Amino acid sequence: EAALERAREANAWGAVNAATRRHLLADKPTAKDASNDATQAETAIEETERALQRLGEELASATVARQWDRVRSLKREYEDTQRALDALLVQWEALAVA
């Protein structure tokens, strides 16, 4: 189940990147393109925020259970996901002002 959720998150992240590239590389992006890109970015942001919530809960549980290898792994995953969220927010902001 966790692997499936991570795959969904990765797909959403890839879709936003592709949509953003199309938007930025288009000669004359339409309002509809910008709206679709912003919607995709917002969806990816929501999914990434949910992933951070889940990872935080798993990290807390692993800490209580003193599963230190799992804690380290989850910490890295949490940090990677936070960086992805930060990048998504920058992309969304660029779409919002476009």
Biopython code that builds the backbone (N, CA, C, O; Angstrom):
import numpy as np
from Bio.PDB.StructureBuilder import StructureBuilder

atoms = [
    (1, "GLU", "N", (0.823, -1.202, 0.000)),
    (1, "GLU", "CA", (0.000, 0.000, 0.000)),
    (1, "GLU", "C", (0.861, 1.258, 0.000)),
    (1, "GLU", "O", (0.581, 2.201, -0.740)),
    (2, "ALA", "N", (1.901, 1.277, 0.822)),
    (2, "ALA", "CA", (2.793, 2.443, 0.863)),
    (2, "ALA", "C", (3.515, 2.601, -0.468)),
    (2, "ALA", "O", (3.714, 3.720, -0.940)),
    (3, "ALA", "N", (3.908, 1.483, -1.073)),
    (3, "ALA", "CA", (4.596, 1.556, -2.363)),
    (3, "ALA", "C", (3.667, 2.105, -3.437)),
    (3, "ALA", "O", (4.093, 2.880, -4.293)),
    (4, "LEU", "N", (2.404, 1.709, -3.395)),
    (4, "LEU", "CA", (1.427, 2.207, -4.359)),
    (4, "LEU", "C", (1.235, 3.707, -4.189)),
    (4, "LEU", "O", (1.156, 4.439, -5.175)),
    (5, "GLU", "N", (1.161, 4.168, -2.948)),
    (5, "GLU", "CA", (0.999, 5.602, -2.704)),
    (5, "GLU", "C", (2.223, 6.377, -3.184)),
    (5, "GLU", "O", (2.089, 7.456, -3.760)),
    (6, "ARG", "N", (3.418, 5.829, -2.948)),
    (6, "ARG", "CA", (4.629, 6.504, -3.426)),
    (6, "ARG", "C", (4.649, 6.575, -4.953)),
    (6, "ARG", "O", (5.088, 7.571, -5.527)),
    (7, "ALA", "N", (4.175, 5.518, -5.602)),
    (7, "ALA", "CA", (4.120, 5.523, -7.073)),
    (7, "ALA", "C", (3.152, 6.593, -7.560)),
    (7, "ALA", "O", (3.436, 7.292, -8.533)),
    (8, "ARG", "N", (2.006, 6.726, -6.887)),
    (8, "ARG", "CA", (1.044, 7.770, -7.253)),
    (8, "ARG", "C", (1.674, 9.153, -7.096)),
    (8, "ARG", "O", (1.505, 10.023, -7.950)),
    (9, "GLU", "N", (2.400, 9.343, -5.999)),
    (9, "GLU", "CA", (3.054, 10.634, -5.758)),
    (9, "GLU", "C", (4.088, 10.920, -6.841)),
    (9, "GLU", "O", (4.182, 12.042, -7.338)),
    (10, "ALA", "N", (4.860, 9.900, -7.202)),
    (10, "ALA", "CA", (5.875, 10.089, -8.245)),
    (10, "ALA", "C", (5.219, 10.425, -9.574)),
    (10, "ALA", "O", (5.713, 11.282, -10.307)),
    (11, "ASN", "N", (4.103, 9.755, -9.898)),
    (11, "ASN", "CA", (3.392, 10.051, -11.136)),
    (11, "ASN", "C", (2.847, 11.465, -11.128)),
    (11, "ASN", "O", (2.912, 12.151, -12.147)),
    (12, "ALA", "N", (2.318, 11.913, -10.019)),
    (12, "ALA", "CA", (1.792, 13.279, -9.936)),
    (12, "ALA", "C", (2.926, 14.274, -10.101)),
    (12, "ALA", "O", (2.774, 15.285, -10.786)),
    (13, "TRP", "N", (4.045, 13.997, -9.486)),
    (13, "TRP", "CA", (5.199, 14.879, -9.595)),
    (13, "TRP", "C", (5.655, 14.956, -11.050)),
    (13, "TRP", "O", (5.925, 16.046, -11.555)),
    (14, "GLY", "N", (5.745, 13.805, -11.733)),
    (14, "GLY", "CA", (6.151, 13.783, -13.138)),
    (14, "GLY", "C", (5.163, 14.518, -14.027)),
    (14, "GLY", "O", (5.563, 15.208, -14.965)),
    (15, "ALA", "N", (3.884, 14.378, -13.743)),
    (15, "ALA", "CA", (2.866, 15.060, -14.548)),
    (15, "ALA", "C", (2.983, 16.562, -14.405)),
    (15, "ALA", "O", (2.844, 17.296, -15.384)),
    (16, "VAL", "N", (3.234, 17.020, -13.207)),
    (16, "VAL", "CA", (3.380, 18.464, -13.005)),
    (16, "VAL", "C", (4.608, 18.960, -13.740)),
    (16, "VAL", "O", (4.556, 20.007, -14.386)),
    (17, "ASN", "N", (5.701, 18.240, -13.656)),
    (17, "ASN", "CA", (6.907, 18.674, -14.362)),
    (17, "ASN", "C", (6.676, 18.720, -15.860)),
    (17, "ASN", "O", (7.095, 19.674, -16.515)),
    (18, "ALA", "N", (6.024, 17.719, -16.416)),
    (18, "ALA", "CA", (5.755, 17.696, -17.852)),
    (18, "ALA", "C", (4.819, 18.833, -18.241)),
    (18, "ALA", "O", (5.030, 19.502, -19.252)),
    (19, "ALA", "N", (3.796, 19.045, -17.442)),
    (19, "ALA", "CA", (2.846, 20.117, -17.732)),
    (19, "ALA", "C", (3.524, 21.468, -17.649)),
    (19, "ALA", "O", (3.276, 22.344, -18.477)),
    (20, "THR", "N", (4.370, 21.640, -16.665)),
    (20, "THR", "CA", (5.077, 22.907, -16.512)),
    (20, "THR", "C", (6.023, 23.128, -17.682)),
    (20, "THR", "O", (6.121, 24.240, -18.200)),
    (21, "ARG", "N", (6.724, 22.070, -18.105)),
    (21, "ARG", "CA", (7.617, 22.202, -19.258)),
    (21, "ARG", "C", (6.828, 22.593, -20.500)),
    (21, "ARG", "O", (7.254, 23.473, -21.248)),
    (22, "ARG", "N", (5.688, 21.953, -20.729)),
    (22, "ARG", "CA", (4.852, 22.303, -21.894)),
    (22, "ARG", "C", (4.451, 23.763, -21.819)),
    (22, "ARG", "O", (4.515, 24.490, -22.810)),
    (23, "HIS", "N", (4.039, 24.179, -20.645)),
    (23, "HIS", "CA", (3.588, 25.562, -20.466)),
    (23, "HIS", "C", (4.730, 26.546, -20.730)),
    (23, "HIS", "O", (4.534, 27.547, -21.419)),
    (24, "LEU", "N", (5.894, 26.274, -20.200)),
    (24, "LEU", "CA", (7.002, 27.206, -20.334)),
    (24, "LEU", "C", (7.611, 27.201, -21.737)),
    (24, "LEU", "O", (8.158, 28.211, -22.180)),
    (25, "LEU", "N", (7.517, 26.067, -22.435)),
    (25, "LEU", "CA", (8.129, 25.963, -23.748)),
    (25, "LEU", "C", (7.178, 26.322, -24.889)),
    (25, "LEU", "O", (7.618, 26.488, -26.026)),
    (26, "ALA", "N", (5.902, 26.441, -24.605)),
    (26, "ALA", "CA", (4.933, 26.763, -25.647)),
    (26, "ALA", "C", (5.166, 28.177, -26.153)),
    (26, "ALA", "O", (5.506, 29.080, -25.389)),
    (27, "ASP", "N", (4.977, 28.354, -27.465)),
    (27, "ASP", "CA", (5.148, 29.690, -28.040)),
    (27, "ASP", "C", (4.158, 30.665, -27.430)),
    (27, "ASP", "O", (4.538, 31.740, -26.965)),
    (28, "LYS", "N", (2.891, 30.287, -27.433)),
    (28, "LYS", "CA", (1.847, 31.150, -26.885)),
    (28, "LYS", "C", (0.904, 30.289, -26.040)),
    (28, "LYS", "O", (-0.109, 29.803, -26.542)),
    (29, "PRO", "N", (1.227, 30.104, -24.783)),
    (29, "PRO", "CA", (0.347, 29.287, -23.939)),
    (29, "PRO", "C", (-1.025, 29.941, -23.816)),
    (29, "PRO", "O", (-1.146, 31.162, -23.713)),
    (30, "THR", "N", (-2.028, 29.117, -23.828)),
    (30, "THR", "CA", (-3.389, 29.629, -23.698)),
    (30, "THR", "C", (-3.772, 29.699, -22.229)),
    (30, "THR", "O", (-3.105, 29.114, -21.375)),
    (31, "ALA", "N", (-4.835, 30.407, -21.945)),
    (31, "ALA", "CA", (-5.346, 30.498, -20.575)),
    (31, "ALA", "C", (-5.762, 29.116, -20.093)),
    (31, "ALA", "O", (-5.600, 28.785, -18.918)),
    (32, "LYS", "N", (-6.306, 28.301, -21.016)),
    (32, "LYS", "CA", (-6.724, 26.949, -20.646)),
    (32, "LYS", "C", (-5.510, 26.110, -20.237)),
    (32, "LYS", "O", (-5.581, 25.355, -19.267)),
    (33, "ASP", "N", (-4.393, 26.236, -20.971)),
    (33, "ASP", "CA", (-3.173, 25.503, -20.610)),
    (33, "ASP", "C", (-2.709, 25.895, -19.217)),
    (33, "ASP", "O", (-2.374, 25.037, -18.400)),
    (34, "ALA", "N", (-2.690, 27.184, -18.954)),
    (34, "ALA", "CA", (-2.245, 27.669, -17.640)),
    (34, "ALA", "C", (-3.170, 27.171, -16.544)),
    (34, "ALA", "O", (-2.711, 26.794, -15.466)),
    (35, "SER", "N", (-4.466, 27.167, -16.809)),
    (35, "SER", "CA", (-5.430, 26.696, -15.824)),
    (35, "SER", "C", (-5.235, 25.210, -15.543)),
    (35, "SER", "O", (-5.264, 24.784, -14.388)),
    (36, "ASN", "N", (-5.038, 24.421, -16.602)),
    (36, "ASN", "CA", (-4.806, 22.977, -16.430)),
    (36, "ASN", "C", (-3.514, 22.728, -15.662)),
    (36, "ASN", "O", (-3.467, 21.880, -14.770)),
    (37, "ASP", "N", (-2.460, 23.476, -16.013)),
    (37, "ASP", "CA", (-1.179, 23.312, -15.325)),
    (37, "ASP", "C", (-1.310, 23.656, -13.844)),
    (37, "ASP", "O", (-0.783, 22.947, -12.986)),
    (38, "ALA", "N", (-2.005, 24.734, -13.553)),
    (38, "ALA", "CA", (-2.187, 25.142, -12.156)),
    (38, "ALA", "C", (-2.992, 24.094, -11.398)),
    (38, "ALA", "O", (-2.683, 23.787, -10.246)),
    (39, "THR", "N", (-4.012, 23.550, -12.032)),
    (39, "THR", "CA", (-4.826, 22.506, -11.397)),
    (39, "THR", "C", (-3.987, 21.274, -11.109)),
    (39, "THR", "O", (-4.095, 20.682, -10.036)),
    (40, "GLN", "N", (-3.144, 20.881, -12.075)),
    (40, "GLN", "CA", (-2.270, 19.726, -11.854)),
    (40, "GLN", "C", (-1.285, 20.000, -10.728)),
    (40, "GLN", "O", (-1.014, 19.124, -9.907)),
    (41, "ALA", "N", (-0.752, 21.210, -10.690)),
    (41, "ALA", "CA", (0.188, 21.559, -9.626)),
    (41, "ALA", "C", (-0.504, 21.513, -8.269)),
    (41, "ALA", "O", (0.059, 21.000, -7.302)),
    (42, "GLU", "N", (-1.716, 22.045, -8.192)),
    (42, "GLU", "CA", (-2.456, 22.038, -6.926)),
    (42, "GLU", "C", (-2.736, 20.614, -6.462)),
    (42, "GLU", "O", (-2.626, 20.310, -5.274)),
    (43, "THR", "N", (-3.096, 19.744, -7.398)),
    (43, "THR", "CA", (-3.344, 18.335, -7.058)),
    (43, "THR", "C", (-2.065, 17.686, -6.532)),
    (43, "THR", "O", (-2.093, 16.970, -5.531)),
    (44, "ALA", "N", (-0.956, 17.935, -7.205)),
    (44, "ALA", "CA", (0.317, 17.359, -6.762)),
    (44, "ALA", "C", (0.719, 17.894, -5.397)),
    (44, "ALA", "O", (1.266, 17.155, -4.577)),
    (45, "ILE", "N", (0.456, 19.164, -5.147)),
    (45, "ILE", "CA", (0.768, 19.760, -3.840)),
    (45, "ILE", "C", (-0.056, 19.072, -2.750)),
    (45, "ILE", "O", (0.473, 18.709, -1.699)),
    (46, "GLU", "N", (-1.345, 18.897, -3.007)),
    (46, "GLU", "CA", (-2.204, 18.237, -2.015)),
    (46, "GLU", "C", (-1.727, 16.821, -1.736)),
    (46, "GLU", "O", (-1.674, 16.402, -0.580)),
    (47, "GLU", "N", (-1.378, 16.077, -2.789)),
    (47, "GLU", "CA", (-0.909, 14.699, -2.610)),
    (47, "GLU", "C", (0.413, 14.671, -1.846)),
    (47, "GLU", "O", (0.627, 13.798, -1.005)),
    (48, "THR", "N", (1.286, 15.609, -2.132)),
    (48, "THR", "CA", (2.574, 15.657, -1.452)),
    (48, "THR", "C", (2.401, 16.041, 0.009)),
    (48, "THR", "O", (3.099, 15.515, 0.876)),
    (49, "GLU", "N", (1.478, 16.953, 0.289)),
    (49, "GLU", "CA", (1.190, 17.305, 1.681)),
    (49, "GLU", "C", (0.647, 16.100, 2.446)),
    (49, "GLU", "O", (1.007, 15.884, 3.603)),
    (50, "ARG", "N", (-0.218, 15.316, 1.800)),
    (50, "ARG", "CA", (-0.731, 14.097, 2.449)),
    (50, "ARG", "C", (0.406, 13.105, 2.698)),
    (50, "ARG", "O", (0.439, 12.440, 3.733)),
    (51, "ALA", "N", (1.332, 13.009, 1.747)),
    (51, "ALA", "CA", (2.469, 12.102, 1.919)),
    (51, "ALA", "C", (3.327, 12.549, 3.107)),
    (51, "ALA", "O", (3.796, 11.716, 3.881)),
    (52, "LEU", "N", (3.530, 13.853, 3.250)),
    (52, "LEU", "CA", (4.292, 14.357, 4.395)),
    (52, "LEU", "C", (3.588, 14.031, 5.711)),
    (52, "LEU", "O", (4.233, 13.665, 6.694)),
    (53, "GLN", "N", (2.287, 14.164, 5.722)),
    (53, "GLN", "CA", (1.504, 13.829, 6.917)),
    (53, "GLN", "C", (1.705, 12.357, 7.284)),
    (53, "GLN", "O", (1.968, 12.019, 8.438)),
    (54, "ARG", "N", (1.575, 11.488, 6.270)),
    (54, "ARG", "CA", (1.730, 10.049, 6.491)),
    (54, "ARG", "C", (3.136, 9.734, 6.967)),
    (54, "ARG", "O", (3.318, 8.964, 7.910)),
    (55, "LEU", "N", (4.130, 10.325, 6.320)),
    (55, "LEU", "CA", (5.521, 10.075, 6.712)),
    (55, "LEU", "C", (5.794, 10.554, 8.132)),
    (55, "LEU", "O", (6.517, 9.894, 8.878)),
    (56, "GLY", "N", (5.229, 11.686, 8.512)),
    (56, "GLY", "CA", (5.388, 12.182, 9.870)),
    (56, "GLY", "C", (4.817, 11.215, 10.890)),
    (56, "GLY", "O", (5.415, 10.974, 11.939)),
    (57, "GLU", "N", (3.652, 10.661, 10.570)),
    (57, "GLU", "CA", (3.029, 9.684, 11.472)),
    (57, "GLU", "C", (3.871, 8.415, 11.562)),
    (57, "GLU", "O", (4.076, 7.877, 12.650)),
    (58, "GLU", "N", (4.359, 7.935, 10.410)),
    (58, "GLU", "CA", (5.204, 6.742, 10.415)),
    (58, "GLU", "C", (6.500, 6.995, 11.173)),
    (58, "GLU", "O", (6.986, 6.119, 11.888)),
    (59, "LEU", "N", (7.054, 8.183, 11.018)),
    (59, "LEU", "CA", (8.284, 8.542, 11.717)),
    (59, "LEU", "C", (8.061, 8.554, 13.225)),
    (59, "LEU", "O", (8.902, 8.068, 13.981)),
    (60, "ALA", "N", (6.946, 9.099, 13.660)),
    (60, "ALA", "CA", (6.629, 9.117, 15.092)),
    (60, "ALA", "C", (6.476, 7.692, 15.629)),
    (60, "ALA", "O", (6.986, 7.373, 16.703)),
    (61, "SER", "N", (5.774, 6.841, 14.884)),
    (61, "SER", "CA", (5.588, 5.450, 15.322)),
    (61, "SER", "C", (6.908, 4.701, 15.392)),
    (61, "SER", "O", (7.163, 3.959, 16.341)),
    (62, "ALA", "N", (7.745, 4.901, 14.381)),
    (62, "ALA", "CA", (9.040, 4.215, 14.363)),
    (62, "ALA", "C", (9.927, 4.704, 15.506)),
    (62, "ALA", "O", (10.701, 3.930, 16.069)),
    (63, "THR", "N", (9.814, 5.981, 15.845)),
    (63, "THR", "CA", (10.600, 6.534, 16.955)),
    (63, "THR", "C", (10.160, 5.914, 18.277)),
    (63, "THR", "O", (10.995, 5.510, 19.086)),
    (64, "VAL", "N", (8.855, 5.840, 18.493)),
    (64, "VAL", "CA", (8.326, 5.235, 19.725)),
    (64, "VAL", "C", (8.763, 3.776, 19.829)),
    (64, "VAL", "O", (9.092, 3.294, 20.912)),
    (65, "ALA", "N", (8.762, 3.073, 18.682)),
    (65, "ALA", "CA", (9.148, 1.663, 18.665)),
    (65, "ALA", "C", (10.669, 1.472, 18.656)),
    (65, "ALA", "O", (11.157, 0.342, 18.662)),
    (66, "ARG", "N", (11.411, 2.582, 18.642)),
    (66, "ARG", "CA", (12.873, 2.546, 18.637)),
    (66, "ARG", "C", (13.435, 1.758, 17.458)),
    (66, "ARG", "O", (14.416, 1.026, 17.590)),
    (67, "GLN", "N", (12.797, 1.922, 16.312)),
    (67, "GLN", "CA", (13.253, 1.287, 15.074)),
    (67, "GLN", "C", (14.157, 2.287, 14.346)),
    (67, "GLN", "O", (13.733, 2.954, 13.402)),
    (68, "TRP", "N", (15.398, 2.378, 14.801)),
    (68, "TRP", "CA", (16.274, 3.461, 14.379)),
    (68, "TRP", "C", (16.627, 3.429, 12.903)),
    (68, "TRP", "O", (16.749, 4.482, 12.278)),
    (69, "ASP", "N", (16.795, 2.235, 12.330)),
    (69, "ASP", "CA", (17.050, 2.168, 10.891)),
    (69, "ASP", "C", (15.850, 2.701, 10.118)),
    (69, "ASP", "O", (16.007, 3.425, 9.136)),
    (70, "ARG", "N", (14.674, 2.345, 10.559)),
    (70, "ARG", "CA", (13.438, 2.826, 9.917)),
    (70, "ARG", "C", (13.306, 4.342, 10.103)),
    (70, "ARG", "O", (12.892, 5.049, 9.184)),
    (71, "VAL", "N", (13.656, 4.834, 11.287)),
    (71, "VAL", "CA", (13.603, 6.274, 11.552)),
    (71, "VAL", "C", (14.504, 7.015, 10.570)),
    (71, "VAL", "O", (14.097, 8.020, 9.988)),
    (72, "ARG", "N", (15.727, 6.520, 10.386)),
    (72, "ARG", "CA", (16.660, 7.176, 9.459)),
    (72, "ARG", "C", (16.122, 7.159, 8.034)),
    (72, "ARG", "O", (16.195, 8.160, 7.322)),
    (73, "SER", "N", (15.585, 6.022, 7.628)),
    (73, "SER", "CA", (15.035, 5.897, 6.280)),
    (73, "SER", "C", (13.843, 6.840, 6.077)),
    (73, "SER", "O", (13.754, 7.530, 5.061)),
    (74, "LEU", "N", (12.944, 6.861, 7.039)),
    (74, "LEU", "CA", (11.778, 7.737, 6.946)),
    (74, "LEU", "C", (12.177, 9.206, 6.983)),
    (74, "LEU", "O", (11.571, 10.035, 6.304)),
    (75, "LYS", "N", (13.188, 9.527, 7.768)),
    (75, "LYS", "CA", (13.663, 10.911, 7.848)),
    (75, "LYS", "C", (14.161, 11.373, 6.482)),
    (75, "LYS", "O", (13.838, 12.475, 6.039)),
    (76, "ARG", "N", (14.955, 10.521, 5.813)),
    (76, "ARG", "CA", (15.436, 10.868, 4.465)),
    (76, "ARG", "C", (14.267, 11.024, 3.499)),
    (76, "ARG", "O", (14.228, 11.969, 2.711)),
    (77, "GLU", "N", (13.319, 10.101, 3.560)),
    (77, "GLU", "CA", (12.154, 10.165, 2.674)),
    (77, "GLU", "C", (11.333, 11.429, 2.954)),
    (77, "GLU", "O", (10.852, 12.078, 2.026)),
    (78, "TYR", "N", (11.175, 11.771, 4.228)),
    (78, "TYR", "CA", (10.446, 12.977, 4.601)),
    (78, "TYR", "C", (11.141, 14.217, 4.036)),
    (78, "TYR", "O", (10.491, 15.097, 3.471)),
    (79, "GLU", "N", (12.461, 14.279, 4.193)),
    (79, "GLU", "CA", (13.214, 15.427, 3.686)),
    (79, "GLU", "C", (13.118, 15.531, 2.166)),
    (79, "GLU", "O", (12.967, 16.630, 1.631)),
    (80, "ASP", "N", (13.203, 14.395, 1.465)),
    (80, "ASP", "CA", (13.066, 14.391, 0.006)),
    (80, "ASP", "C", (11.680, 14.875, -0.408)),
    (80, "ASP", "O", (11.538, 15.647, -1.356)),
    (81, "THR", "N", (10.668, 14.415, 0.310)),
    (81, "THR", "CA", (9.296, 14.806, 0.000)),
    (81, "THR", "C", (9.082, 16.285, 0.289)),
    (81, "THR", "O", (8.371, 16.963, -0.452)),
    (82, "GLN", "N", (9.687, 16.790, 1.356)),
    (82, "GLN", "CA", (9.582, 18.219, 1.657)),
    (82, "GLN", "C", (10.228, 19.049, 0.555)),
    (82, "GLN", "O", (9.691, 20.085, 0.162)),
    (83, "ARG", "N", (11.373, 18.603, 0.057)),
    (83, "ARG", "CA", (12.022, 19.322, -1.047)),
    (83, "ARG", "C", (11.143, 19.297, -2.294)),
    (83, "ARG", "O", (11.048, 20.294, -3.010)),
    (84, "ALA", "N", (10.500, 18.159, -2.554)),
    (84, "ALA", "CA", (9.592, 18.067, -3.700)),
    (84, "ALA", "C", (8.428, 19.037, -3.530)),
    (84, "ALA", "O", (8.019, 19.692, -4.489)),
    (85, "LEU", "N", (7.896, 19.130, -2.315)),
    (85, "LEU", "CA", (6.801, 20.072, -2.052)),
    (85, "LEU", "C", (7.266, 21.502, -2.272)),
    (85, "LEU", "O", (6.550, 22.304, -2.873)),
    (86, "ASP", "N", (8.446, 21.824, -1.795)),
    (86, "ASP", "CA", (8.980, 23.177, -1.997)),
    (86, "ASP", "C", (9.081, 23.508, -3.480)),
    (86, "ASP", "O", (8.734, 24.611, -3.901)),
    (87, "ALA", "N", (9.558, 22.550, -4.271)),
    (87, "ALA", "CA", (9.678, 22.767, -5.717)),
    (87, "ALA", "C", (8.302, 22.929, -6.358)),
    (87, "ALA", "O", (8.120, 23.774, -7.234)),
    (88, "LEU", "N", (7.338, 22.125, -5.926)),
    (88, "LEU", "CA", (5.967, 22.239, -6.450)),
    (88, "LEU", "C", (5.377, 23.602, -6.140)),
    (88, "LEU", "O", (4.702, 24.195, -6.981)),
    (89, "LEU", "N", (5.625, 24.097, -4.949)),
    (89, "LEU", "CA", (5.094, 25.403, -4.573)),
    (89, "LEU", "C", (5.706, 26.512, -5.432)),
    (89, "LEU", "O", (5.017, 27.463, -5.800)),
    (90, "VAL", "N", (6.986, 26.393, -5.747)),
    (90, "VAL", "CA", (7.632, 27.371, -6.628)),
    (90, "VAL", "C", (7.005, 27.304, -8.017)),
    (90, "VAL", "O", (6.721, 28.336, -8.623)),
    (91, "GLN", "N", (6.789, 26.086, -8.521)),
    (91, "GLN", "CA", (6.163, 25.928, -9.840)),
    (91, "GLN", "C", (4.747, 26.487, -9.826)),
    (91, "GLN", "O", (4.350, 27.190, -10.756)),
    (92, "TRP", "N", (3.989, 26.184, -8.789)),
    (92, "TRP", "CA", (2.619, 26.678, -8.701)),
    (92, "TRP", "C", (2.600, 28.206, -8.677)),
    (92, "TRP", "O", (1.771, 28.834, -9.335)),
    (93, "GLU", "N", (3.508, 28.791, -7.923)),
    (93, "GLU", "CA", (3.574, 30.246, -7.846)),
    (93, "GLU", "C", (3.883, 30.844, -9.221)),
    (93, "GLU", "O", (3.307, 31.860, -9.608)),
    (94, "ALA", "N", (4.799, 30.203, -9.954)),
    (94, "ALA", "CA", (5.135, 30.691, -11.292)),
    (94, "ALA", "C", (3.910, 30.605, -12.212)),
    (94, "ALA", "O", (3.683, 31.490, -13.036)),
    (95, "LEU", "N", (3.141, 29.555, -12.066)),
    (95, "LEU", "CA", (1.927, 29.413, -12.882)),
    (95, "LEU", "C", (0.872, 30.441, -12.481)),
    (95, "LEU", "O", (0.135, 30.952, -13.324)),
    (96, "ALA", "N", (0.812, 30.732, -11.203)),
    (96, "ALA", "CA", (-0.204, 31.660, -10.697)),
    (96, "ALA", "C", (0.040, 33.085, -11.193)),
    (96, "ALA", "O", (-0.913, 33.833, -11.410)),
    (97, "VAL", "N", (1.289, 33.463, -11.372)),
    (97, "VAL", "CA", (1.585, 34.828, -11.814)),
    (97, "VAL", "C", (1.702, 34.926, -13.333)),
    (97, "VAL", "O", (1.804, 36.024, -13.880)),
    (98, "ALA", "N", (1.688, 33.786, -14.008)),
    (98, "ALA", "CA", (1.818, 33.782, -15.477)),
    (98, "ALA", "C", (0.575, 34.296, -16.151)),
    (98, "ALA", "O", (0.519, 34.359, -17.379)),
]
sb = StructureBuilder()
sb.init_structure("model")
sb.init_model(0)
sb.init_chain("A")
sb.init_seg("    ")
for serial, (resi, resn, name, xyz) in enumerate(atoms, 1):
    if name == "N":
        sb.init_residue(resn, " ", resi, " ")
    sb.init_atom(name, np.array(xyz, "f"), 0.0, 1.0, " ", f" {name:<3s}", serial, name[0])
structure = sb.get_structure()
